[in-house]
Amino acid sequence: MFPISRRRFNFAAAVMATGGALQPLRTFASDPASAGCTLGFSTYGMKDLSTEDALRCIASVGFDSVEIVVRDGWDFDSASVDRERRARIRSILNETGLKLAALMEHVFPAPRQQAVLERLRLAADLAHELAPQAPPLVQTVLGNGVFEEQKTMLRDALGAWAEVARQTGTTIAIKPHRGGVVSQPAEAIWLLEQVGAGRWLRMVYDYSHYAFRGLDLTETISQALPYTAHVAVKDAVQEGTRVVFRLPGSSGTIDYPHMFRQFFAGGYRGDFNCEVSGMVWSQAGYDPVSAAQQCYRAMRRAFVTAGVPRVAAGRRE
């Protein structure tokens, strides 16, 4: 059972004050035509599998959607994957019914960033080629540093990112990361509002990067919701002075039913995507299939407990 913090109590009181229903926010992933959200898995947790095998595995486990890693040096690197493989992946997505929710890059803003912009364009092109009717977003973290010292550079660099997003018709989502130059929603929001790119530049929400930092679950969701295009889920556990990541739902440190319920009530109709940390998949004996199965069981229960419907490929759960 999860303890109810004063902040969460205040959130619940606000719901009661409005007759038990939250007033929906205008979020990027709010789609009046969608009755629910999707539950997905990232190929980041399947580095040793081909993307073809990973997609088939993810579909067979029961997931609705997928995030494909396209970063430099990975199996489906956007700079090197050929036309034949692109067509094959698109075919597998169609056959399995998996929704392509996101592509994961790993590029950072910089004063001179021509190579960065080129990789973003490559990812955007791939997004439209793999899912032309509903191109996925492209997400990335923003590197290391001190926010106050680099925020002007970040703002200017992200302005160029936003232009790539507009030109290609592809949303780019930035992810605050524990220990990174942008590490919490408030910093990402400042950048998004400064750039003012609307739907083309958004945020990834991942509470594992805020846990054990005095950043409340309810408050960070309320803060991030209007800017969130994608939600990543994984556990965070405090071990002594460090925080380590675990499979989502394995440690009981994050109230996922509350998370799903609050996002859904606020108008979010996007993906909740299971991300297996490198801290987990780099361990000896790691089994990506077993990990996907564990993630699915835990997050499926969270959806049911939350009362949030799942929608994918024309079906409801």
C-alpha atoms as a printed R data frame, in Angstrom:
    type eleno elety resid chain resno       x       y       z
1   ATOM     1    CA   MET     A     1   0.000   0.000   0.000
2   ATOM     2    CA   PHE     A     2   1.289   3.426  -0.934
3   ATOM     3    CA   PRO     A     3   1.401   6.177   1.710
4   ATOM     4    CA   ILE     A     4  -0.799   9.189   0.926
5   ATOM     5    CA   SER     A     5   1.277  12.342   1.006
6   ATOM     6    CA   ARG     A     6  -0.225  15.722   1.812
7   ATOM     7    CA   ARG     A     7   0.269  16.704  -1.826
8   ATOM     8    CA   ARG     A     8  -1.597  13.632  -3.034
9   ATOM     9    CA   PHE     A     9  -4.344  14.278  -0.489
10  ATOM    10    CA   ASN     A    10  -4.705  17.790  -1.882
11  ATOM    11    CA   PHE     A    11  -4.968  16.347  -5.393
12  ATOM    12    CA   ALA     A    12  -7.714  13.965  -4.256
13  ATOM    13    CA   ALA     A    13  -9.513  16.802  -2.496
14  ATOM    14    CA   ALA     A    14  -9.429  18.827  -5.701
15  ATOM    15    CA   VAL     A    15 -11.021  15.932  -7.573
16  ATOM    16    CA   MET     A    16 -13.790  15.693  -4.981
17  ATOM    17    CA   ALA     A    17 -14.361  19.433  -5.138
18  ATOM    18    CA   THR     A    18 -15.129  19.154  -8.860
19  ATOM    19    CA   GLY     A    19 -17.643  16.377  -8.355
20  ATOM    20    CA   GLY     A    20 -15.111  13.579  -8.698
21  ATOM    21    CA   ALA     A    21 -13.949  14.496 -12.175
22  ATOM    22    CA   LEU     A    22 -10.772  16.301 -13.105
23  ATOM    23    CA   GLN     A    23 -11.099  19.096 -15.608
24  ATOM    24    CA   PRO     A    24  -9.226  17.839 -18.707
25  ATOM    25    CA   LEU     A    25  -6.115  19.723 -19.732
26  ATOM    26    CA   ARG     A    26  -5.125  20.522 -23.300
27  ATOM    27    CA   THR     A    27  -2.315  18.007 -23.657
28  ATOM    28    CA   PHE     A    28  -0.324  17.076 -26.756
29  ATOM    29    CA   ALA     A    29  -1.447  13.466 -26.538
30  ATOM    30    CA   SER     A    30  -5.106  14.316 -25.957
31  ATOM    31    CA   ASP     A    31  -7.068  12.725 -28.791
32  ATOM    32    CA   PRO     A    32 -10.868  12.978 -28.629
33  ATOM    33    CA   ALA     A    33 -11.089  10.012 -31.005
34  ATOM    34    CA   SER     A    34  -9.104   7.782 -28.632
35  ATOM    35    CA   ALA     A    35 -10.880   6.133 -25.734
36  ATOM    36    CA   GLY     A    36  -7.752   4.962 -23.970
37  ATOM    37    CA   CYS     A    37  -3.977   4.720 -23.780
38  ATOM    38    CA   THR     A    38  -1.452   2.172 -24.989
39  ATOM    39    CA   LEU     A    39   0.934  -0.009 -22.999
40  ATOM    40    CA   GLY     A    40   4.283  -0.350 -24.722
41  ATOM    41    CA   PHE     A    41   7.811  -1.692 -24.425
42  ATOM    42    CA   SER     A    42  11.083  -0.198 -25.673
43  ATOM    43    CA   THR     A    43  13.644  -2.151 -27.673
44  ATOM    44    CA   TYR     A    44  16.168  -0.403 -25.414
45  ATOM    45    CA   GLY     A    45  15.602  -3.430 -23.168
46  ATOM    46    CA   MET     A    46  16.372  -5.870 -26.011
47  ATOM    47    CA   LYS     A    47  19.766  -4.724 -27.230
48  ATOM    48    CA   ASP     A    48  21.004  -8.227 -28.024
49  ATOM    49    CA   LEU     A    49  18.000  -9.066 -30.216
50  ATOM    50    CA   SER     A    50  17.457  -7.967 -33.773
51  ATOM    51    CA   THR     A    51  14.721  -5.372 -34.053
52  ATOM    52    CA   GLU     A    52  12.675  -7.881 -36.054
53  ATOM    53    CA   ASP     A    53  12.844 -10.461 -33.247
54  ATOM    54    CA   ALA     A    54  12.251  -7.804 -30.603
55  ATOM    55    CA   LEU     A    55   9.038  -6.620 -32.282
56  ATOM    56    CA   ARG     A    56   7.672 -10.138 -32.589
57  ATOM    57    CA   CYS     A    57   8.520 -10.822 -28.942
58  ATOM    58    CA   ILE     A    58   6.921  -7.586 -27.729
59  ATOM    59    CA   ALA     A    59   3.744  -8.332 -29.676
60  ATOM    60    CA   SER     A    60   3.573 -11.941 -28.464
61  ATOM    61    CA   VAL     A    61   3.848 -10.851 -24.828
62  ATOM    62    CA   GLY     A    62   0.744  -8.702 -25.275
63  ATOM    63    CA   PHE     A    63   1.948  -5.111 -25.554
64  ATOM    64    CA   ASP     A    64  -0.008  -2.622 -27.643
65  ATOM    65    CA   SER     A    65   2.897  -0.485 -28.790
66  ATOM    66    CA   VAL     A    66   6.643  -0.186 -29.129
67  ATOM    67    CA   GLU     A    67   9.461   2.312 -28.962
68  ATOM    68    CA   ILE     A    68  12.305   1.470 -31.340
69  ATOM    69    CA   VAL     A    69  15.865   2.548 -30.569
70  ATOM    70    CA   VAL     A    70  17.455   4.249 -33.603
71  ATOM    71    CA   ARG     A    71  20.531   5.695 -31.927
72  ATOM    72    CA   ASP     A    72  24.088   5.479 -33.202
73  ATOM    73    CA   GLY     A    73  25.580   1.989 -33.103
74  ATOM    74    CA   TRP     A    74  22.360   0.136 -32.287
75  ATOM    75    CA   ASP     A    75  20.705  -2.550 -34.396
76  ATOM    76    CA   PHE     A    76  18.303  -0.135 -36.111
77  ATOM    77    CA   ASP     A    77  20.591   2.898 -36.346
78  ATOM    78    CA   SER     A    78  18.776   5.451 -38.504
79  ATOM    79    CA   ALA     A    79  22.021   6.364 -40.274
80  ATOM    80    CA   SER     A    80  22.779   2.866 -41.509
81  ATOM    81    CA   VAL     A    81  19.562   0.843 -41.770
82  ATOM    82    CA   ASP     A    82  18.833   0.001 -45.400
83  ATOM    83    CA   ARG     A    83  15.571   0.171 -47.354
84  ATOM    84    CA   GLU     A    84  15.012  -3.568 -47.211
85  ATOM    85    CA   ARG     A    85  15.086  -3.629 -43.409
86  ATOM    86    CA   ARG     A    86  12.907  -0.524 -43.180
87  ATOM    87    CA   ALA     A    87  10.292  -2.258 -45.312
88  ATOM    88    CA   ARG     A    88  10.586  -5.419 -43.236
89  ATOM    89    CA   ILE     A    89  10.094  -3.555 -39.949
90  ATOM    90    CA   ARG     A    90   7.097  -1.701 -41.355
91  ATOM    91    CA   SER     A    91   5.641  -5.024 -42.459
92  ATOM    92    CA   ILE     A    92   6.122  -6.556 -39.006
93  ATOM    93    CA   LEU     A    93   4.472  -3.553 -37.368
94  ATOM    94    CA   ASN     A    94   1.494  -3.984 -39.680
95  ATOM    95    CA   GLU     A    95   1.317  -7.751 -39.163
96  ATOM    96    CA   THR     A    96   1.527  -7.611 -35.374
97  ATOM    97    CA   GLY     A    97  -0.684  -4.558 -34.918
98  ATOM    98    CA   LEU     A    98   1.920  -2.888 -32.727
99  ATOM    99    CA   LYS     A    99   1.592   0.879 -32.680
100 ATOM   100    CA   LEU     A   100   4.925   2.617 -33.209
101 ATOM   101    CA   ALA     A   101   4.789   5.136 -30.361
102 ATOM   102    CA   ALA     A   102   8.327   6.527 -30.346
103 ATOM   103    CA   LEU     A   103  11.843   6.361 -31.732
104 ATOM   104    CA   MET     A   104  14.670   6.719 -29.209
105 ATOM   105    CA   GLU     A   105  17.672   8.846 -30.171
106 ATOM   106    CA   HIS     A   106  20.616   9.925 -28.016
107 ATOM   107    CA   VAL     A   107  21.741  13.355 -29.188
108 ATOM   108    CA   PHE     A   108  22.446  16.486 -27.169
109 ATOM   109    CA   PRO     A   109  22.012  20.204 -27.910
110 ATOM   110    CA   ALA     A   110  25.227  22.068 -28.695
111 ATOM   111    CA   PRO     A   111  26.322  25.461 -30.059
112 ATOM   112    CA   ARG     A   112  27.571  23.711 -33.215
113 ATOM   113    CA   GLN     A   113  25.192  20.874 -33.871
114 ATOM   114    CA   GLN     A   114  24.994  20.144 -37.589
115 ATOM   115    CA   ALA     A   115  25.597  16.439 -36.964
116 ATOM   116    CA   VAL     A   116  22.914  16.452 -34.258
117 ATOM   117    CA   LEU     A   117  20.376  18.078 -36.570
118 ATOM   118    CA   GLU     A   118  21.209  15.566 -39.290
119 ATOM   119    CA   ARG     A   119  20.525  12.648 -36.941
120 ATOM   120    CA   LEU     A   120  17.219  14.212 -35.922
121 ATOM   121    CA   ARG     A   121  16.278  14.516 -39.607
122 ATOM   122    CA   LEU     A   122  17.234  10.887 -40.196
123 ATOM   123    CA   ALA     A   123  15.062   9.788 -37.270
124 ATOM   124    CA   ALA     A   124  12.186  11.939 -38.515
125 ATOM   125    CA   ASP     A   125  12.434  10.451 -42.010
126 ATOM   126    CA   LEU     A   126  12.413   6.975 -40.496
127 ATOM   127    CA   ALA     A   127   9.368   7.851 -38.385
128 ATOM   128    CA   HIS     A   128   7.367   8.757 -41.487
129 ATOM   129    CA   GLU     A   129   8.624   5.782 -43.468
130 ATOM   130    CA   LEU     A   130   7.720   3.233 -40.779
131 ATOM   131    CA   ALA     A   131   4.341   4.705 -39.838
132 ATOM   132    CA   PRO     A   132   3.242   7.217 -42.482
133 ATOM   133    CA   GLN     A   133  -0.339   7.467 -41.199
134 ATOM   134    CA   ALA     A   134   0.709   8.195 -37.608
135 ATOM   135    CA   PRO     A   135   4.439   8.986 -37.355
136 ATOM   136    CA   PRO     A   136   5.928   8.371 -33.901
137 ATOM   137    CA   LEU     A   137   7.680  11.058 -31.923
138 ATOM   138    CA   VAL     A   138  11.464  11.136 -31.585
139 ATOM   139    CA   GLN     A   139  12.707  11.332 -28.004
140 ATOM   140    CA   THR     A   140  16.104  12.003 -26.440
141 ATOM   141    CA   VAL     A   141  17.768  13.140 -23.243
142 ATOM   142    CA   LEU     A   142  19.840  16.337 -23.293
143 ATOM   143    CA   GLY     A   143  23.232  15.403 -21.850
144 ATOM   144    CA   ASN     A   144  25.076  16.574 -18.746
145 ATOM   145    CA   GLY     A   145  25.850  19.934 -17.195
146 ATOM   146    CA   VAL     A   146  24.385  22.604 -14.931
147 ATOM   147    CA   PHE     A   147  21.042  23.945 -16.107
148 ATOM   148    CA   GLU     A   148  21.487  27.557 -14.975
149 ATOM   149    CA   GLU     A   149  24.831  27.744 -16.740
150 ATOM   150    CA   GLN     A   150  23.617  26.223 -20.008
151 ATOM   151    CA   LYS     A   151  19.942  27.131 -20.312
152 ATOM   152    CA   THR     A   152  20.504  29.907 -22.858
153 ATOM   153    CA   MET     A   153  22.532  27.587 -25.093
154 ATOM   154    CA   LEU     A   154  19.914  24.866 -24.645
155 ATOM   155    CA   ARG     A   155  17.113  27.250 -25.579
156 ATOM   156    CA   ASP     A   156  18.882  28.397 -28.727
157 ATOM   157    CA   ALA     A   157  19.852  24.880 -29.764
158 ATOM   158    CA   LEU     A   158  16.340  23.560 -29.186
159 ATOM   159    CA   GLY     A   159  15.024  26.335 -31.400
160 ATOM   160    CA   ALA     A   160  16.896  24.679 -34.263
161 ATOM   161    CA   TRP     A   161  15.499  21.288 -33.208
162 ATOM   162    CA   ALA     A   162  11.994  22.723 -33.340
163 ATOM   163    CA   GLU     A   163  12.612  23.933 -36.877
164 ATOM   164    CA   VAL     A   164  13.628  20.403 -37.908
165 ATOM   165    CA   ALA     A   165  10.458  19.107 -36.256
166 ATOM   166    CA   ARG     A   166   8.281  21.593 -38.152
167 ATOM   167    CA   GLN     A   167   9.980  20.948 -41.485
168 ATOM   168    CA   THR     A   168   9.624  17.175 -41.163
169 ATOM   169    CA   GLY     A   169   6.229  17.125 -39.434
170 ATOM   170    CA   THR     A   170   7.654  15.098 -36.550
171 ATOM   171    CA   THR     A   171   7.335  15.800 -32.842
172 ATOM   172    CA   ILE     A   172  10.603  15.825 -30.882
173 ATOM   173    CA   ALA     A   173  10.295  15.136 -27.146
174 ATOM   174    CA   ILE     A   174  12.976  15.989 -24.592
175 ATOM   175    CA   LYS     A   175  13.420  13.853 -21.495
176 ATOM   176    CA   PRO     A   176  14.562  15.250 -18.132
177 ATOM   177    CA   HIS     A   177  17.121  12.824 -16.697
178 ATOM   178    CA   ARG     A   178  18.425  12.323 -13.177
179 ATOM   179    CA   GLY     A   179  21.846  13.972 -13.013
180 ATOM   180    CA   GLY     A   180  21.450  15.542 -16.455
181 ATOM   181    CA   VAL     A   181  21.568  19.175 -17.485
182 ATOM   182    CA   VAL     A   182  17.757  19.063 -17.589
183 ATOM   183    CA   SER     A   183  16.666  16.877 -14.699
184 ATOM   184    CA   GLN     A   184  13.122  17.905 -13.729
185 ATOM   185    CA   PRO     A   185   9.885  19.079 -15.348
186 ATOM   186    CA   ALA     A   186  10.279  22.757 -14.395
187 ATOM   187    CA   GLU     A   187  13.528  23.019 -16.363
188 ATOM   188    CA   ALA     A   188  12.083  21.323 -19.439
189 ATOM   189    CA   ILE     A   189   8.972  23.510 -19.250
190 ATOM   190    CA   TRP     A   190  11.085  26.673 -19.151
191 ATOM   191    CA   LEU     A   191  12.817  25.577 -22.350
192 ATOM   192    CA   LEU     A   192   9.591  24.572 -24.084
193 ATOM   193    CA   GLU     A   193   7.936  27.871 -23.272
194 ATOM   194    CA   GLN     A   194  10.991  29.855 -24.333
195 ATOM   195    CA   VAL     A   195  11.138  28.087 -27.698
196 ATOM   196    CA   GLY     A   196   7.375  28.218 -28.149
197 ATOM   197    CA   ALA     A   197   7.189  25.443 -30.728
198 ATOM   198    CA   GLY     A   198   3.840  24.053 -29.594
199 ATOM   199    CA   ARG     A   199   3.200  20.470 -30.619
200 ATOM   200    CA   TRP     A   200   6.566  20.091 -32.339
201 ATOM   201    CA   LEU     A   201   8.694  20.214 -29.181
202 ATOM   202    CA   ARG     A   202   7.326  18.389 -26.147
203 ATOM   203    CA   MET     A   203   8.390  16.443 -23.055
204 ATOM   204    CA   VAL     A   204   8.820  12.818 -21.973
205 ATOM   205    CA   TYR     A   205   7.661  12.144 -18.405
206 ATOM   206    CA   ASP     A   206   9.634   9.540 -16.415
207 ATOM   207    CA   TYR     A   207   9.108   9.641 -12.653
208 ATOM   208    CA   SER     A   208  12.082   7.348 -11.979
209 ATOM   209    CA   HIS     A   209  14.266  10.411 -12.593
210 ATOM   210    CA   TYR     A   210  12.395  12.457  -9.969
211 ATOM   211    CA   ALA     A   211  11.948   9.866  -7.209
212 ATOM   212    CA   PHE     A   212  13.878  10.392  -3.949
213 ATOM   213    CA   ARG     A   213  14.581  14.018  -4.846
214 ATOM   214    CA   GLY     A   214  11.726  15.695  -3.011
215 ATOM   215    CA   LEU     A   215   9.702  15.808  -6.240
216 ATOM   216    CA   ASP     A   216   6.187  14.525  -5.589
217 ATOM   217    CA   LEU     A   217   4.480  12.177  -8.060
218 ATOM   218    CA   THR     A   218   1.178  14.052  -8.139
219 ATOM   219    CA   GLU     A   219   2.776  17.474  -8.388
220 ATOM   220    CA   THR     A   220   5.200  16.532 -11.164
221 ATOM   221    CA   ILE     A   221   2.384  14.978 -13.203
222 ATOM   222    CA   SER     A   222   0.218  18.083 -12.775
223 ATOM   223    CA   GLN     A   223   3.159  20.238 -13.799
224 ATOM   224    CA   ALA     A   224   4.195  18.129 -16.800
225 ATOM   225    CA   LEU     A   225   0.803  17.062 -18.148
226 ATOM   226    CA   PRO     A   226   0.149  19.943 -20.568
227 ATOM   227    CA   TYR     A   227   3.582  19.404 -22.141
228 ATOM   228    CA   THR     A   228   3.814  15.594 -22.111
229 ATOM   229    CA   ALA     A   229   3.812  13.593 -25.332
230 ATOM   230    CA   HIS     A   230   5.160  10.283 -23.991
231 ATOM   231    CA   VAL     A   231   5.469   8.536 -20.621
232 ATOM   232    CA   ALA     A   232   8.310   6.121 -19.788
233 ATOM   233    CA   VAL     A   233   7.949   3.794 -16.801
234 ATOM   234    CA   LYS     A   234  10.576   2.061 -14.706
235 ATOM   235    CA   ASP     A   235  11.200   1.673 -10.971
236 ATOM   236    CA   ALA     A   236  13.698   3.625  -8.895
237 ATOM   237    CA   VAL     A   237  15.067   2.234  -5.631
238 ATOM   238    CA   GLN     A   238  17.290   3.965  -3.103
239 ATOM   239    CA   GLU     A   239  20.293   1.874  -2.067
240 ATOM   240    CA   GLY     A   240  22.369   3.776   0.451
241 ATOM   241    CA   THR     A   241  23.363   7.066  -1.130
242 ATOM   242    CA   ARG     A   242  22.559   6.058  -4.710
243 ATOM   243    CA   VAL     A   243  19.386   5.472  -6.672
244 ATOM   244    CA   VAL     A   244  19.214   2.449  -8.953
245 ATOM   245    CA   PHE     A   245  16.661   1.523 -11.592
246 ATOM   246    CA   ARG     A   246  14.608  -1.659 -11.678
247 ATOM   247    CA   LEU     A   247  11.901  -3.189 -13.863
248 ATOM   248    CA   PRO     A   248   8.654  -1.231 -13.609
249 ATOM   249    CA   GLY     A   249   6.427  -2.570 -10.854
250 ATOM   250    CA   SER     A   250   9.101  -4.821  -9.357
251 ATOM   251    CA   SER     A   251   9.872  -2.835  -6.207
252 ATOM   252    CA   GLY     A   252   6.642  -1.083  -5.239
253 ATOM   253    CA   THR     A   253   8.257   2.351  -4.983
254 ATOM   254    CA   ILE     A   254   6.069   4.081  -7.597
255 ATOM   255    CA   ASP     A   255   2.266   4.150  -7.551
256 ATOM   256    CA   TYR     A   256   1.578   3.355 -11.196
257 ATOM   257    CA   PRO     A   257  -2.223   3.095 -10.880
258 ATOM   258    CA   HIS     A   258  -2.242   6.632  -9.490
259 ATOM   259    CA   MET     A   259   0.086   7.793 -12.267
260 ATOM   260    CA   PHE     A   260  -2.022   6.252 -15.029
261 ATOM   261    CA   ARG     A   261  -5.266   7.504 -13.513
262 ATOM   262    CA   GLN     A   262  -4.023  11.073 -13.109
263 ATOM   263    CA   PHE     A   263  -2.600  11.268 -16.628
264 ATOM   264    CA   PHE     A   264  -5.779   9.818 -18.129
265 ATOM   265    CA   ALA     A   265  -8.041  12.142 -16.116
266 ATOM   266    CA   GLY     A   266  -5.949  15.057 -17.330
267 ATOM   267    CA   GLY     A   267  -6.555  14.208 -20.976
268 ATOM   268    CA   TYR     A   268  -3.462  12.146 -21.822
269 ATOM   269    CA   ARG     A   269  -4.190   9.515 -24.478
270 ATOM   270    CA   GLY     A   270  -0.650   8.504 -25.361
271 ATOM   271    CA   ASP     A   271   1.697   5.648 -24.527
272 ATOM   272    CA   PHE     A   272   2.936   4.327 -21.194
273 ATOM   273    CA   ASN     A   273   6.173   2.688 -22.270
274 ATOM   274    CA   CYS     A   274   8.201   0.188 -20.236
275 ATOM   275    CA   GLU     A   275  11.875   1.118 -20.340
276 ATOM   276    CA   VAL     A   276  14.438  -1.365 -19.036
277 ATOM   277    CA   SER     A   277  17.410   0.579 -17.717
278 ATOM   278    CA   GLY     A   278  20.947  -0.193 -18.804
279 ATOM   279    CA   MET     A   279  21.557  -0.869 -15.106
280 ATOM   280    CA   VAL     A   280  19.308  -3.910 -15.584
281 ATOM   281    CA   TRP     A   281  20.029  -5.162 -19.094
282 ATOM   282    CA   SER     A   282  23.802  -4.909 -18.644
283 ATOM   283    CA   GLN     A   283  23.750  -7.434 -15.798
284 ATOM   284    CA   ALA     A   284  24.982 -10.972 -16.413
285 ATOM   285    CA   GLY     A   285  22.138 -13.379 -17.077
286 ATOM   286    CA   TYR     A   286  19.646 -10.723 -18.133
287 ATOM   287    CA   ASP     A   287  16.812 -12.247 -20.178
288 ATOM   288    CA   PRO     A   288  14.977  -9.696 -22.349
289 ATOM   289    CA   VAL     A   289  11.981 -11.957 -22.957
290 ATOM   290    CA   SER     A   290  11.478 -12.628 -19.256
291 ATOM   291    CA   ALA     A   291  11.918  -8.919 -18.532
292 ATOM   292    CA   ALA     A   292   9.235  -8.005 -21.066
293 ATOM   293    CA   GLN     A   293   6.872 -10.560 -19.564
294 ATOM   294    CA   GLN     A   294   7.443  -9.234 -16.031
295 ATOM   295    CA   CYS     A   295   6.897  -5.658 -17.185
296 ATOM   296    CA   TYR     A   296   3.707  -6.594 -18.977
297 ATOM   297    CA   ARG     A   297   2.181  -8.427 -16.030
298 ATOM   298    CA   ALA     A   298   2.942  -5.606 -13.604
299 ATOM   299    CA   MET     A   299   1.805  -2.755 -15.837
300 ATOM   300    CA   ARG     A   300  -1.300  -4.597 -17.046
301 ATOM   301    CA   ARG     A   301  -2.360  -4.921 -13.400
302 ATOM   302    CA   ALA     A   302  -1.676  -1.211 -12.918
303 ATOM   303    CA   PHE     A   303  -3.929  -0.343 -15.865
304 ATOM   304    CA   VAL     A   304  -6.723  -2.528 -14.475
305 ATOM   305    CA   THR     A   305  -6.367  -1.101 -10.968
306 ATOM   306    CA   ALA     A   306  -6.352   2.435 -12.370
307 ATOM   307    CA   GLY     A   307  -9.454   1.794 -14.451
308 ATOM   308    CA   VAL     A   308  -7.710   3.217 -17.510
309 ATOM   309    CA   PRO     A   309  -8.722   1.550 -20.796
310 ATOM   310    CA   ARG     A   310  -6.149   0.325 -23.280
311 ATOM   311    CA   VAL     A   311  -6.658   0.884 -26.975
312 ATOM   312    CA   ALA     A   312  -4.574  -0.485 -29.831
313 ATOM   313    CA   ALA     A   313  -5.090  -1.681 -33.387
314 ATOM   314    CA   GLY     A   314  -8.832  -1.167 -33.254
315 ATOM   315    CA   ARG     A   315  -9.379  -3.108 -30.051
316 ATOM   316    CA   ARG     A   316 -10.130  -2.163 -26.485
317 ATOM   317    CA   GLU     A   317  -9.135  -3.818 -23.219
